[in-house]
Amino acid sequence: MIQLIQPFPSPLDKLHDWQIGDFVAAVDDHPVEDMLDLYYYMPSGDKMVLTIQRLDGSTTKVPLAPQALDQVTSCFAAMEFKTCACKCVFCFIDQNPKGMRSSVYVKDEDYRFSFLYGNYITLTSLGKRGVDRVIEQNMTPLFVSVHATDVDVRTKMLGIKKRIDVIEILKKLTRGGITIHTQIVLCPGWNDGEILDKSIKELYELCPDVETLAVVPVGLSQHREGLPDLSSVTKKDAVEAISIVSKWQQKSRQEQSNSFVYLSDEIYLLAEQPFPPLEHYDDFAQLDNGIGTTSSLADIWSDEIEILNNENSLPEKPITILTGHLAKHAFETRMQHIFQNPLLPDVEIVAVDNTFYGSSVTISGLLTGQDIRNSLSQLTEERIVLLPPRMFNSDNLTLDSMTIDDIRQGFAHNIQVPDEEGLIDYWAKIS
């Protein structure tokens, strides 16, 4: 049921005398669990009837025009995450230090949020009822953390007791018309080598319904007390992963005209090997996994520079970019043609040491406000400083709960957070 937390807006409030504890129990006599049910069962005609259940168990019927549904959704309590019961050996949430805001420790395992927002889930708590609902309501695509298709390996990696064959669940979903995007967190000694090759093979056999597979390296913080021993991905590991994946990419491009399996930028940088051609990333479906980010941004920024040059409106002021060590490496080795362009002012790239999570965490999305402030304090002169937008969440907070104004406090620098893709245009407009 869906909790009502406030009255309907005027004039719809006249339809329902809201009371604390009211729930929407059904729409046109279809029981509803959440907002997705409400929209799924919403009729195509000119009216619908909401069944409201009171705290005392009594019910009342409220007629509502379907087009008015969007006006009342703000009156409903937000959907709560179904949380994850796995104890994955690599879970980064378990590697957070104590004392952070409570939301940082939430482990999401909710197929609804996978459908709505692209969150990755393991499918370990989906069950038959969940599978049936996903198929009935056509919740496609879903995003699935596979890690290994070998049942024994996956069971051990997820830290669960029940042996669940993820391939069988994926087959049920894809037979029901659901498209799947998948990922593997590469953990040396656990799911690399032959296990990685087997996982790619068995997922590839489900193409085209399993559309993509992302392979990303495990992230290890300095806060792993009491957690299983894991090793970071080394250059050797990265080279081996590229060798395995490239074989399947070649096969997929011959048979399906797409790459199917994609490696994160970090793996190519660790291996000191070139990225695939831009077109081999296809439609960049795994961009949020750090796959093709460097190539995509380089292409976009190059186009922006060309456009602004033709308009005689190129950036005129030098900037300092604070970012993670991985991004600095990418900037300096894969984007020289952009940031060393003689048409542009000087660009200083500064890698921020991650003292919060440890030196092995090098991505800009896991930088904290305090570490940024430490780097700002080391700049010797007043600068225009650009920060990575990935370090801020949807509430514009860093992992250590700082806002951009908190970070700016006490500094004379002009500190900005540009849109990532629009960096060059943003830079050109700084006065």
C-alpha positions in Angstrom: 0.0 0.0 0.0 1.0 3.6 -0.6 1.1 6.0 2.4 -0.5 9.4 2.1 1.5 12.0 4.0 -0.5 15.1 3.2 -3.8 16.3 1.7 -4.4 16.4 -2.0 -3.7 19.9 -3.5 -6.7 22.2 -4.0 -9.3 21.6 -5.5 -8.6 17.8 -5.3 -8.5 18.0 -1.5 -12.3 18.2 -1.7 -12.3 14.6 -3.0 -10.6 13.2 0.1 -10.6 14.2 3.7 -7.0 13.2 4.5 -6.2 11.7 7.9 -2.8 10.7 9.3 -2.3 7.0 8.5 -4.3 6.9 5.3 -3.0 4.5 2.6 -3.9 4.0 -1.0 -4.8 0.3 -1.0 -6.1 -0.2 -4.6 -6.8 1.5 -7.9 -10.0 0.2 -9.6 -9.9 -2.7 -7.2 -6.3 -3.7 -8.2 -4.3 -3.9 -5.0 -1.2 -1.6 -5.1 2.1 -2.0 -3.5 3.8 1.2 -4.7 3.7 4.0 -7.2 4.7 1.7 -10.1 1.6 -0.4 -9.5 -0.5 2.8 -9.4 0.7 3.9 -12.8 0.6 0.4 -14.2 -3.0 -0.1 -13.3 -4.0 3.5 -14.2 -6.9 3.2 -16.7 -6.8 4.7 -20.2 -10.3 6.1 -19.8 -11.6 9.3 -18.2 -11.8 8.1 -14.5 -10.2 5.9 -11.9 -11.1 5.0 -8.3 -8.6 5.0 -5.5 -9.4 2.9 -2.5 -8.2 4.6 0.6 -7.7 2.6 3.8 -7.8 4.2 7.2 -5.9 3.4 10.3 -9.0 1.7 11.8 -9.3 -0.6 8.7 -12.2 1.2 7.2 -12.0 2.2 3.5 -13.3 5.0 1.3 -13.5 5.3 -2.5 -12.1 8.4 -4.2 -12.8 9.0 -7.9 -10.0 10.7 -9.7 -9.3 11.6 -13.3 -6.2 9.7 -14.5 -4.7 12.9 -15.7 -4.8 14.3 -12.2 -2.6 11.5 -10.8 0.6 13.5 -11.4 -0.9 16.3 -9.2 -1.2 14.1 -6.2 2.0 12.0 -6.3 3.7 14.6 -4.0 1.2 13.6 -1.4 2.5 10.0 -1.3 5.5 8.8 0.8 8.6 8.1 -1.3 9.2 4.4 -2.1 11.6 2.8 0.4 14.6 0.8 -0.8 14.5 -3.0 -0.5 17.9 -3.5 1.1 20.5 -6.1 0.2 21.2 -9.1 2.5 24.3 -10.1 0.6 27.8 -9.8 2.2 29.8 -9.3 -0.9 33.5 -9.7 -0.4 34.1 -6.5 -2.4 31.2 -4.4 -1.3 32.4 -0.8 -1.1 29.7 0.2 1.4 31.3 -2.1 3.9 34.5 -0.2 3.4 33.2 3.1 4.5 34.5 4.5 7.8 32.2 5.0 10.7 30.5 8.3 11.4 29.2 9.1 7.9 25.6 10.1 7.2 23.2 7.1 7.5 22.3 7.0 3.8 25.9 6.2 2.8 25.5 2.8 4.5 22.3 1.8 2.7 22.7 -1.3 0.4 20.1 -1.2 -2.3 18.7 -4.5 -3.7 15.5 -3.2 -5.2 14.4 -4.3 -8.7 12.1 -1.2 -8.9 15.0 1.2 -8.5 17.1 -0.8 -11.0 14.3 -0.2 -13.5 13.8 3.4 -12.6 17.3 4.6 -12.0 19.7 2.0 -13.4 20.8 0.7 -9.9 22.6 -2.6 -10.1 21.1 -5.6 -8.2 22.1 -9.2 -7.6 18.6 -10.7 -8.1 19.2 -12.8 -4.9 16.0 -11.5 -3.3 13.8 -11.1 -6.4 11.9 -14.4 -6.0 9.2 -15.8 -8.2 6.8 -13.0 -7.3 9.3 -10.4 -8.2 10.2 -12.1 -11.5 6.5 -12.3 -12.4 5.9 -8.7 -11.6 8.9 -7.5 -13.5 7.6 -9.4 -16.6 4.0 -8.4 -16.2 4.7 -4.7 -15.8 7.5 -4.8 -18.4 10.1 -3.3 -16.1 12.8 -3.1 -18.7 15.8 -2.7 -18.7 17.1 -4.1 -15.5 20.8 -3.8 -14.3 22.3 -6.9 -12.8 25.5 -7.5 -10.8 26.6 -10.9 -12.0 30.3 -11.0 -10.9 30.5 -14.7 -11.9 28.1 -17.1 -13.6 29.7 -20.1 -11.8 27.2 -20.8 -9.0 29.9 -21.8 -6.4 32.1 -18.8 -7.1 29.2 -16.4 -7.1 27.7 -17.8 -3.9 31.1 -17.3 -2.2 31.6 -13.8 -3.6 28.2 -12.7 -2.6 28.6 -14.1 0.9 25.2 -15.9 0.8 24.2 -19.5 1.8 21.6 -20.2 -0.8 23.0 -21.3 -4.1 21.3 -19.2 -6.8 21.9 -19.8 -10.5 21.8 -16.2 -11.9 21.8 -17.5 -15.5 18.5 -19.3 -14.9 16.9 -16.1 -13.5 18.2 -14.1 -16.4 16.7 -16.7 -18.8 13.3 -16.3 -17.2 13.5 -12.5 -17.4 14.7 -12.4 -21.0 12.1 -14.9 -22.1 9.6 -12.5 -20.6 10.8 -9.7 -22.8 13.1 -8.0 -20.2 16.4 -6.5 -21.5 19.3 -6.8 -19.1 22.6 -4.9 -18.6 25.2 -6.7 -16.5 28.4 -6.0 -14.7 31.3 -7.9 -13.2 33.5 -6.4 -10.4 36.9 -8.0 -11.2 38.5 -9.4 -8.1 42.0 -11.1 -8.7 42.0 -14.6 -7.5 38.2 -14.8 -7.3 36.6 -14.3 -10.7 39.4 -13.5 -13.1 41.0 -15.8 -15.7 39.0 -18.9 -16.6 36.0 -17.8 -14.4 35.9 -14.4 -16.2 36.0 -16.2 -19.6 33.2 -18.6 -18.6 31.1 -15.7 -17.3 31.4 -13.7 -20.5 30.6 -16.9 -22.5 27.4 -17.7 -20.6 26.2 -14.1 -20.7 27.0 -13.8 -24.4 24.8 -16.8 -25.0 21.9 -14.7 -23.8 22.4 -12.0 -26.3 20.7 -9.9 -27.6 18.4 -9.8 -24.5 21.4 -9.4 -22.3 22.6 -6.3 -24.1 25.9 -5.4 -22.4 28.4 -6.6 -19.8 30.7 -4.2 -18.0 33.9 -5.4 -16.3 35.3 -3.0 -13.7 38.2 -3.4 -11.2 37.5 -3.9 -7.5 37.8 -0.8 -5.4 39.6 -1.2 -2.0 39.6 1.4 0.7 41.8 1.5 3.8 38.8 0.6 6.0 38.6 -3.2 5.5 38.9 -4.3 9.1 37.3 -7.8 9.5 36.7 -8.1 5.7 38.0 -10.9 3.4 41.5 -10.4 1.9 41.3 -8.9 -1.6 44.0 -7.7 -3.9 43.8 -4.7 -6.2 43.9 -5.2 -10.0 47.6 -5.0 -11.1 49.0 -4.2 -14.5 49.4 -7.9 -15.1 45.7 -8.6 -14.1 44.6 -5.7 -16.4 46.6 -7.1 -19.3 45.0 -10.5 -18.8 41.5 -9.1 -18.6 42.0 -7.1 -21.8 43.2 -10.3 -23.6 40.2 -12.3 -22.5 37.7 -9.5 -23.2 39.1 -8.5 -26.6 38.5 -12.1 -27.9 34.8 -11.8 -27.0 34.6 -8.3 -28.3 35.9 -9.4 -31.7 33.4 -12.3 -31.8 30.5 -10.1 -30.9 31.4 -7.4 -33.4 31.5 -10.1 -36.1 28.2 -11.7 -35.1 26.2 -8.8 -33.6 28.0 -5.6 -34.9 28.5 -4.5 -31.3 31.2 -5.1 -28.6 28.8 -6.6 -26.0 31.5 -6.7 -23.2 33.3 -3.5 -22.2 36.2 -2.8 -19.9 36.4 0.3 -17.7 38.8 3.0 -18.6 40.8 2.2 -15.4 41.7 -1.3 -16.7 43.2 0.1 -19.9 45.1 2.8 -17.9 46.4 0.2 -15.5 47.6 -2.0 -18.4 49.1 1.0 -20.2 47.2 0.0 -23.3 45.2 2.2 -25.7 41.4 2.4 -25.5 39.3 0.8 -28.2 38.2 3.0 -31.1 35.3 5.3 -30.2 32.8 3.3 -32.2 33.6 0.2 -30.3 31.8 1.7 -27.3 28.6 1.6 -29.4 25.9 3.7 -27.6 27.9 4.1 -24.4 25.3 2.2 -22.4 27.8 1.5 -19.6 29.1 5.1 -19.3 28.0 5.3 -15.6 30.4 2.4 -14.9 33.4 4.5 -16.1 33.4 2.7 -19.4 34.3 5.0 -22.3 34.2 8.1 -20.2 37.6 9.3 -21.3 37.0 8.7 -25.0 33.5 10.1 -24.9 34.6 13.3 -23.1 37.6 13.8 -25.3 35.3 13.6 -28.4 32.8 16.0 -26.9 35.4 18.5 -25.7 37.2 18.4 -29.0 34.0 19.3 -30.8 33.3 22.1 -28.3 36.7 23.6 -28.9 36.2 23.5 -32.7 32.8 25.2 -32.4 34.0 27.9 -30.0 37.0 28.5 -32.2 34.8 29.1 -35.2 32.7 31.5 -33.1 35.8 33.3 -31.8 34.7 32.6 -28.2 37.3 30.2 -26.9 38.1 30.2 -23.1 40.4 33.1 -22.1 41.3 32.4 -18.5 43.7 29.8 -17.1 42.2 27.2 -14.9 43.1 24.6 -12.3 41.3 21.3 -12.3 41.2 19.3 -9.1 40.5 15.6 -9.7 41.4 12.1 -8.7 44.7 10.5 -9.6 43.1 8.2 -12.2 41.5 11.2 -14.0 44.8 13.1 -13.9 46.5 10.2 -15.5 43.9 10.1 -18.2 44.1 13.8 -18.8 47.9 13.7 -19.2 48.2 10.5 -21.3 44.9 10.4 -23.3 43.9 14.1 -23.6 47.1 15.9 -24.4 45.5 17.2 -27.6 42.8 19.0 -25.6 44.6 20.4 -22.6 47.8 21.2 -24.3 46.0 22.9 -27.2 47.8 26.2 -28.2 44.4 27.8 -28.7 43.6 27.5 -25.0 44.9 29.2 -21.9 47.0 27.2 -19.4 45.4 24.2 -17.7 46.8 22.9 -14.4 45.7 19.4 -13.5 46.1 18.6 -9.8 45.6 15.1 -8.4 43.9 15.1 -5.0 45.2 12.6 -2.5 42.4 10.6 -1.1 43.2 10.4 2.6 39.6 9.6 3.5 39.6 6.2 1.7 43.3 5.7 1.2 45.7 6.0 -1.7 44.4 2.9 -3.6 41.1 4.8 -4.2 41.9 7.0 -7.2 38.6 7.9 -8.8 37.2 11.5 -8.6 33.7 10.3 -7.6 35.0 9.2 -4.2 36.8 12.4 -3.3 35.7 14.2 -0.2 35.3 17.8 0.6 38.0 17.7 3.2 40.6 16.3 0.8 39.6 18.9 -1.8 40.1 21.6 0.9 43.5 20.1 1.7 44.5 20.5 -2.0 43.1 24.0 -2.2 45.3 25.1 0.7 48.4 24.0 -1.2 47.7 26.2 -4.2 50.2 29.0 -4.1 48.2 31.7 -5.8 44.5 32.7 -6.4 43.1 30.5 -9.2 39.9 29.6 -11.0 39.4 26.1 -9.7 37.1 23.5 -11.2 35.9 20.5 -9.2 34.6 17.2 -10.5 30.8 17.1 -10.4 30.9 13.3 -9.7 32.0 14.0 -6.1 28.6 15.5 -5.3 25.4 13.5 -4.9 21.9 14.5 -6.0 21.6 16.6 -2.9 24.9 18.4 -3.8 26.7 16.9 -0.9 30.1 15.2 -0.8 30.7 11.9 0.9 31.7 13.8 4.0 28.5 15.9 3.8 30.1 19.1 2.5 28.4 21.5 0.1 30.3 23.6 -2.4 29.9 26.6 -0.1 31.5 24.6 2.7 34.4 23.8 0.4 34.8 27.4 -0.6 34.9 28.7 3.0 38.0 30.7 3.7 39.5 30.5 0.2 39.9 33.3 -2.3 39.9 31.0 -5.3 37.0 31.1 -7.7 35.8 27.6 -7.1 33.2 26.2 -9.6 31.6 22.8 -10.4 31.0 22.6 -14.2 28.8 20.2 -16.0 31.1 17.4 -17.1 30.2 17.2 -20.8 29.9 21.0 -21.0 33.2 21.7 -19.4 34.7 23.7 -22.4 31.6 25.9 -22.9 31.4 26.4 -19.1 35.1 27.4 -19.0 34.6 29.9 -21.9 31.9 31.7 -20.0 33.9 32.2 -16.8 34.5 35.9 -16.3 
